[in-house]
Amino acid sequence: MPKFLILFFLVVMGSHFTSCENEPIDPSISLNPEDEIVCESPAAFSASNFIEGTKIVLDWESNAETWQVQYGPKGFAAGSGTGMTVTENTAMINGLLATNQYDFYVRTVCDATTFSAWIGPVSAGTTIGSCASPQNGTAVRNGITPTTVIVSWTAAAGTANNFEIQYGNTGFSVGTGTMLVATTPTVTIPALLSSVGYDFYVRTNCSATSSSTWAGPIRVEAAGTVTTGDYFPLAINNRWVYDYDGDEEIVKIVSLDNVGGNNYYTLEQPPVIPSIQRFRKANGNYYLKVETFTIPPFGGVPSSTITGNETILLKDNLAVGGTWTDTYTQTTTFQGLPAITTNVSILSTIEEKGTSIIVRGVTYSDIIKVKKVMTSVSTGSDTETEIRYYWFAKNVGPVKIDLGDNDIQELKSYTLF
């Protein structure tokens, strides 16, 4: 397999594919199924309400003998909190403050070097387990009535069509928003303010006592704040040619397709990996959608199927310092081997706006520079963190991408229609 893939595809697939000529997609995979160690995650993970104002009891279901618990302020990244190891499937956390919000995670310890994925977060009085969160959430204002917002999502496979939606002004804290219920994966919310941005969260209700974690924020910007021009112009036959370590890489839009009620511009498929990648723009948000695809066998590695996802590549209406977070779960299924589940979180930050950059001797102005910190945790593996930088030029598109480790992609030429 060549050492390079299409540039946008690298945003979402992580380090599993950036250097794969002579190794499996995940180095932790054994090609002999009999040697594979499967470390199962706990289930039915719950947190009590506060006890005496300073304690919370955690419980989970598991047939293992040892677990690790981790906790910290609400929103902390798993791997950076306060940890403890326990030998019973319950733990009491002391020294908390009922006026604060906390998140809790748990994972199975199978041996000194093998762990399950972190399960969580749960907070005071919540339960998660086999109840999966919704995915691919979107929120758009009605084009005729901008005070109405349509929120849609994809229900997780095998879950009931019972959902809760919570919303409030951009940046509100989960638990303080306005609550709605729905029995279909879309809801229309009227009577909002067109001058205010909103965040929406959605979760699955699997039973009277079991709910998934909240998926979100699903954000819609204030009407009227969308910038003019395009930082990734979308039209059929638009074409960008990039240099990547001496190799030429072509990105071309070949069709406009309606997927799930949204119109996406679809890229020409790369020559090696048969992935379908689509883009759309809504209210200053540039969405990248990667469909589920299959990689054929190579180098002794069996064929694999990788589930798709949708993330926001750019928000062109945020000021410098503005951030957003995308999260999704990716499952890689190998023929004849156990599946690998990867939980991915991408924190994006606007670092520059209105600046200029010289790329291959050409000066591009009206630049937005974005920093992306991608954290991923795969089954039986430690947390991996990658940092990447993107430079978008107004009415041109991405002109430079720094993938780290001296992997630089630079624009050579482009044609827009």
C-alpha positions in Angstrom: 0.0 0.0 0.0 1.3 3.5 -0.8 2.5 5.6 2.1 0.0 8.3 1.5 -3.8 8.6 1.4 -6.1 11.3 0.4 -5.5 14.3 2.7 -8.9 14.8 4.3 -9.3 11.1 5.0 -6.3 11.4 7.3 -8.3 13.7 9.6 -10.6 11.0 10.8 -8.7 7.7 10.5 -5.9 8.4 12.9 -2.5 6.7 13.0 -3.7 3.3 12.0 -3.2 4.0 8.3 -0.4 6.5 8.0 2.4 3.9 7.8 1.1 0.5 6.9 3.3 -1.0 4.2 4.7 -3.8 6.4 2.5 -3.9 9.5 -1.1 -4.7 10.5 -3.5 -1.8 10.7 -3.3 -1.9 14.5 0.1 -3.2 15.9 -1.7 -4.8 18.8 -3.5 -7.2 16.6 -2.3 -10.8 16.5 -2.8 -12.5 13.1 -3.4 -15.8 14.9 -7.0 -15.7 16.4 -5.9 -18.3 19.1 -3.3 -15.8 20.4 -5.8 -12.9 20.6 -6.5 -11.5 24.1 -10.0 -10.1 24.3 -10.3 -7.7 27.2 -14.0 -7.0 27.6 -15.2 -3.7 28.9 -17.5 -3.4 31.9 -21.3 -3.0 31.3 -24.1 -1.2 33.1 -21.8 1.4 34.6 -23.6 3.7 37.1 -23.0 6.5 39.5 -25.1 7.1 42.6 -26.3 10.5 43.6 -24.1 12.4 46.1 -24.0 10.8 49.5 -23.5 13.1 52.5 -22.5 15.7 49.9 -19.0 14.3 49.5 -19.2 10.7 48.2 -20.4 8.9 45.1 -20.7 5.1 44.7 -19.8 3.6 41.3 -21.1 0.2 40.2 -20.6 -1.9 37.0 -21.1 -5.4 35.7 -18.1 -7.5 34.7 -16.7 -11.0 35.2 -13.1 -9.8 35.6 -11.2 -9.4 38.8 -9.5 -6.1 38.6 -10.5 -2.7 37.3 -9.2 0.9 37.0 -11.5 3.8 37.9 -10.7 7.4 36.9 -12.5 10.6 37.7 -12.2 14.4 37.4 -14.0 17.6 36.6 -16.9 17.3 34.1 -15.5 17.1 30.5 -11.9 16.0 31.4 -10.2 13.6 29.0 -10.0 10.0 30.0 -6.4 9.3 30.9 -5.8 12.7 32.6 -7.9 12.3 35.8 -7.4 10.9 39.3 -7.1 7.1 39.1 -7.5 4.1 41.4 -7.4 0.3 41.0 -10.1 -1.9 42.6 -10.7 -5.6 42.9 -14.5 -5.4 43.4 -17.0 -4.2 40.8 -17.9 -1.2 43.0 -16.0 1.8 44.3 -16.7 4.7 46.6 -15.2 8.0 45.6 -14.6 10.3 48.6 -13.7 14.0 49.0 -16.0 15.4 46.4 -18.1 18.5 46.5 -21.8 18.3 45.7 -21.6 21.8 44.2 -19.2 20.6 41.5 -19.7 18.3 38.5 -17.6 15.2 38.0 -17.2 12.6 35.3 -16.3 8.9 36.0 -14.8 6.2 33.8 -14.0 2.5 34.4 -12.0 -0.1 32.4 -11.1 -3.7 32.9 -7.5 -4.8 33.7 -6.9 -8.1 32.0 -3.2 -8.3 32.7 -0.2 -6.0 33.3 -0.3 -4.6 29.8 -3.8 -5.4 28.5 -6.9 -3.2 29.3 -10.3 -2.7 27.9 -11.5 0.6 26.5 -12.6 3.2 29.0 -16.3 3.1 29.6 -18.0 6.5 30.5 -18.4 9.1 31.3 -21.1 8.8 33.9 -21.9 11.6 36.4 -23.9 11.8 39.6 -27.1 9.8 39.3 -26.6 8.4 35.8 -26.2 5.0 34.2 -24.6 3.8 30.9 -23.9 0.3 29.6 -25.1 -1.5 26.6 -27.3 1.5 25.8 -25.5 3.2 22.8 -25.5 6.9 22.1 -26.9 8.4 19.0 -24.4 9.4 16.2 -24.0 11.9 13.4 -26.0 14.7 14.9 -26.7 17.8 12.9 -28.6 21.0 13.5 -29.7 23.5 10.9 -31.9 26.5 10.9 -35.0 26.6 8.6 -34.0 28.6 5.6 -37.3 30.5 5.6 -37.9 30.7 9.3 -34.4 31.0 11.0 -36.1 30.9 14.5 -36.8 27.2 13.8 -34.0 24.6 14.1 -34.2 21.0 12.8 -32.0 18.6 14.9 -31.3 15.2 13.4 -29.2 12.2 14.3 -28.6 8.5 13.6 -29.9 6.0 16.2 -27.3 3.4 17.2 -27.9 0.0 15.9 -30.1 -2.2 18.1 -31.5 0.7 20.2 -35.0 1.8 20.7 -36.4 4.9 19.1 -36.8 6.7 22.4 -34.7 9.8 22.8 -34.2 12.9 25.0 -33.0 16.2 23.7 -31.5 18.9 25.8 -30.6 22.4 24.5 -29.5 25.8 25.5 -27.4 28.8 24.5 -23.9 27.9 23.0 -21.7 26.6 25.8 -24.4 25.8 28.3 -23.7 23.0 30.9 -25.5 19.7 30.4 -28.2 19.4 33.0 -29.2 23.0 32.9 -30.9 23.0 29.4 -34.4 22.7 28.1 -35.5 19.1 27.8 -37.6 17.4 25.0 -38.5 13.8 24.2 -38.7 12.2 20.7 -39.6 8.9 19.2 -38.0 9.6 15.8 -34.3 10.6 15.1 -35.3 14.1 14.2 -37.0 17.0 16.0 -38.1 20.5 15.0 -37.7 23.1 17.6 -39.5 26.4 17.0 -39.5 29.8 18.7 -35.7 30.1 19.2 -33.8 33.4 18.7 -32.2 33.9 15.3 -29.5 36.1 16.9 -28.3 33.4 19.4 -26.3 30.3 18.8 -27.5 27.0 20.4 -26.0 23.7 21.5 -28.1 20.5 21.4 -27.4 17.2 23.1 -29.3 13.9 22.5 -29.3 10.6 24.2 -31.0 7.2 23.8 -33.5 5.9 26.4 -33.1 2.2 26.4 -35.4 1.5 29.3 -37.0 3.3 32.3 -33.6 3.0 34.2 -31.0 2.9 31.4 -29.9 5.8 29.2 -26.9 6.4 27.0 -24.4 9.2 27.5 -25.3 12.5 26.0 -24.1 13.0 22.4 -23.1 16.5 21.6 -22.8 19.4 21.5 -24.6 19.6 18.1 -24.2 23.3 17.4 -26.1 25.8 15.3 -24.7 29.3 14.9 -26.7 32.5 15.2 -28.3 33.5 11.9 -26.6 36.3 10.1 -23.1 35.4 11.3 -22.2 33.2 8.3 -19.1 34.7 6.6 -19.1 35.6 2.9 -16.9 33.5 0.6 -15.9 29.9 1.0 -12.9 28.5 2.7 -13.6 25.2 1.0 -15.4 26.0 -2.3 -17.9 23.2 -3.1 -18.9 22.6 -6.7 -18.8 19.7 -9.1 -15.4 19.4 -10.9 -13.6 21.6 -8.4 -10.1 20.2 -8.2 -7.0 20.6 -6.0 -3.6 19.1 -6.6 -1.3 18.7 -3.5 2.3 17.7 -3.0 2.9 15.2 -0.3 6.6 14.3 0.2 7.2 14.4 -3.6 4.1 12.6 -4.5 1.1 14.2 -6.3 -2.3 13.9 -4.7 -5.5 15.0 -6.5 -8.7 15.9 -4.7 -11.7 16.3 -7.0 -15.5 16.8 -6.5 -17.4 14.5 -8.9 -21.0 14.6 -7.8 -23.7 16.1 -5.6 -25.7 13.5 -3.7 -28.5 13.5 -1.1 -27.6 11.4 1.9 -29.9 11.3 4.9 -31.8 14.5 3.8 -28.6 16.5 3.3 -26.9 17.4 0.0 -23.2 16.4 0.0 -20.5 17.0 -2.6 -18.7 13.7 -3.1 -15.0 13.3 -3.8 -13.5 11.0 -6.4 -12.5 7.8 -4.6 -8.8 7.4 -3.9 -7.1 4.7 -6.0 -6.1 2.4 -3.1 -8.7 2.5 -0.4 -12.3 2.4 -1.7 -13.7 5.0 0.7 -16.5 7.4 -0.1 -15.9 10.9 1.3 -18.5 13.7 1.2 -18.6 17.4 2.1 -21.3 19.9 2.8 -21.5 23.4 4.3 -24.2 24.7 6.6 -24.2 28.0 8.6 -20.4 28.3 8.4 -19.8 24.7 9.3 -17.9 22.5 6.8 -18.8 18.8 7.4 -16.7 15.8 6.3 -18.6 12.5 6.0 -16.7 9.3 5.5 -18.9 6.3 4.6 -18.3 2.8 5.9 -15.7 1.0 3.6 -13.7 -2.2 3.2 -10.0 -2.5 2.8 -8.9 -5.5 0.8 -6.2 -7.9 2.2 -2.6 -6.7 2.0 0.8 -7.8 3.4 -0.6 -10.8 5.2 -3.3 -8.6 6.9 -6.9 -9.9 6.3 -9.5 -7.7 4.8 -11.2 -5.3 7.2 -14.4 -3.1 7.3 -14.3 0.3 9.0 -17.4 2.1 10.0 -18.0 5.7 8.9 -18.4 9.0 10.7 -19.1 12.7 10.2 -17.0 15.5 11.7 -16.8 19.3 11.3 -13.6 20.1 9.4 -14.0 23.9 9.8 -16.2 26.6 11.4 -15.4 29.7 9.5 -17.6 32.0 11.6 -15.7 31.5 14.9 -13.3 34.1 16.2 -9.7 33.3 17.1 -9.7 31.0 20.1 -13.1 29.5 19.3 -13.3 25.7 19.7 -15.5 22.8 18.9 -15.3 19.1 19.6 -16.3 16.1 17.5 -16.7 12.6 19.0 -17.5 9.3 17.4 -17.0 5.6 17.8 -15.3 3.7 14.9 -15.4 -0.1 14.6 -12.8 -2.0 12.6 -13.9 -5.6 11.8 -11.3 -8.0 10.4 -12.1 -11.2 8.6 -11.6 -14.0 11.1 -10.4 -11.7 14.0 -12.2 -9.9 16.8 -13.4 -6.4 16.0 -11.6 -3.3 17.3 -13.6 -0.4 18.7 -12.0 3.0 18.8 -13.5 6.0 20.6 -12.3 9.2 19.0 -12.5 12.8 20.2 -11.2 15.7 18.0 -10.8 19.2 19.7 -10.5 21.9 17.0 -9.3 25.4 17.8 -9.2 28.5 15.5 -5.6 29.7 16.0 -5.4 32.5 13.3 -7.9 34.4 11.1 -7.3 36.9 8.4 -3.6 36.2 8.2 -1.5 35.2 5.1 0.8 32.2 4.3 3.3 31.5 1.6 3.0 27.9 0.1 5.3 26.8 -2.6 6.1 30.4 -3.5 2.5 31.6 -3.6 1.1 34.0 -1.1 -2.5 33.2 0.1 -4.4 35.8 2.1 -7.5 35.6 4.3 -6.2 32.5 6.0 -7.9 30.5 8.8 -5.5 28.3 10.7 -7.0 25.4 12.7 -5.4 23.2 15.2 -6.8 19.7 15.7 -6.0 17.5 18.7 -7.3 14.0 18.1 -7.5 11.6 21.0 -8.3 7.9 20.3 -8.7 4.9 22.5 -8.9 1.5 20.8 -9.8 -1.9 22.4 -7.0 -3.1 24.5 -4.7 -0.1 23.7 -3.5 3.0 25.4 -4.8 6.4 24.6 -3.2 8.0 21.5 -3.0 11.7 20.8 -2.1 13.4 17.5 -1.9 17.1 16.7 -2.5 18.5 13.2 -2.7 21.9 11.7 -4.8 23.1 8.7 -4.5 26.4 6.7 -7.7 27.3 4.7 -7.6 30.2 2.2 -10.8 32.1 1.4 -12.2 31.2 -2.0 -9.3 28.7 -2.5 -9.6 25.8 0.0 -7.1 24.0 2.2 -3.6 25.2 1.1 -1.4 23.4 3.7 -1.8 20.6 6.1 0.7 19.6 8.8 0.0 16.0 9.9 3.0 15.9 12.3 6.3 14.0 12.1 7.3 16.2 9.1 4.2 15.0 7.0 3.3 18.1 5.1 0.8 18.5 2.3 1.0 21.7 0.2 -1.3 23.0 -2.5 0.4 23.0 -6.0 -2.6 24.1 -8.1 -6.4 24.3 -8.1 -9.3 24.7 -10.5 -12.7 26.1 -9.3 -16.0 26.2 -11.2 
